[in-house]
Amino acid sequence: DTEVTQTPKHLVMGMTNKKSLKCEQHMGHRAMYWYKQKAKKPPELMFVYSYEKLSINESVPSRFSPECPNSSLLNLHLHALQPEDSALYLCASSQDGKTVFGPGTRLTVL
Amino acid sequence: EDKVVQSPLSLVVHEGDTVTLNCSYEVTNFRSLLWYKQEKKAPTFLFMLTSSGIEKKSGRLSSILDKKELFSILNITATQTGDSAVYLCAVLNYQLIWGAGTKLIIKP
């Protein structure tokens, strides 16, 4: 298995909703990431987990809450989002520098 | 401040042409340089380069790194319409530092 999977592919939510994005990899990578990407911009790092521990939080608002239940899974819990949070949310994993991205979740906040 | 600069920002060529995309960087604690192709969805990994002067090849795509002059190039030969995409360069130190991307359009 040489890929990162993400669910759901698309998500539409209201500003009062609570939802979660899920990410899974079975490549044995020990680093996992959440990125946010707006149109025509490169990905923007949100969180880094290394060996299941949060190692980098790039000053992300608390309405985004990451969770790493085990070495293969990464979740991003969403609560009280704003319309400007609409974006493509990318999960990635890496080993020895090679970073592989999942297909992303296209999030729309109404 | 660490930075990665890609050029050109956009490029339009005809099918069959050869293109060269550039990526220059000023990044502390360089570990590697990565190239990605992005169409409508997530970036797809192309190459990771860590050593100077060693060309990496995959089909019609190739890339090389010059750590002395701090740049890399991505070559695509015999371009096809399916090569149309944004090509992203990123340099890894403690995290990936991204260039703005080159938007490549291949006309039939």
Chai-1 contact restraints between the chains, C-beta under 6 A:
chainA,res_idxA,chainB,res_idxB,connection_type,confidence,min_distance_angstrom,max_distance_angstrom,comment,restraint_id
A,P42,B,L88,contact,1.0,0.0,6.0,A-B,restraint_1
A,P42,B,W98,contact,1.0,0.0,6.0,A-B,restraint_2
A,L45,B,Q95,contact,1.0,0.0,6.0,A-B,restraint_3
A,L90,B,A42,contact,1.0,0.0,6.0,A-B,restraint_4
A,G97,B,R31,contact,1.0,0.0,6.0,A-B,restraint_5
A,G97,B,S32,contact,1.0,0.0,6.0,A-B,restraint_6
A,G97,B,L92,contact,1.0,0.0,6.0,A-B,restraint_7
A,K98,B,M48,contact,1.0,0.0,6.0,A-B,restraint_8
A,V100,B,F45,contact,1.0,0.0,6.0,A-B,restraint_9
A,F101,B,A42,contact,1.0,0.0,6.0,A-B,restraint_10
A,F101,B,P43,contact,1.0,0.0,6.0,A-B,restraint_11
A,P103,B,K41,contact,1.0,0.0,6.0,A-B,restraint_12
A,P103,B,A42,contact,1.0,0.0,6.0,A-B,restraint_13
A,G104,B,K41,contact,1.0,0.0,6.0,A-B,restraint_14
A,G104,B,A42,contact,1.0,0.0,6.0,A-B,restraint_15
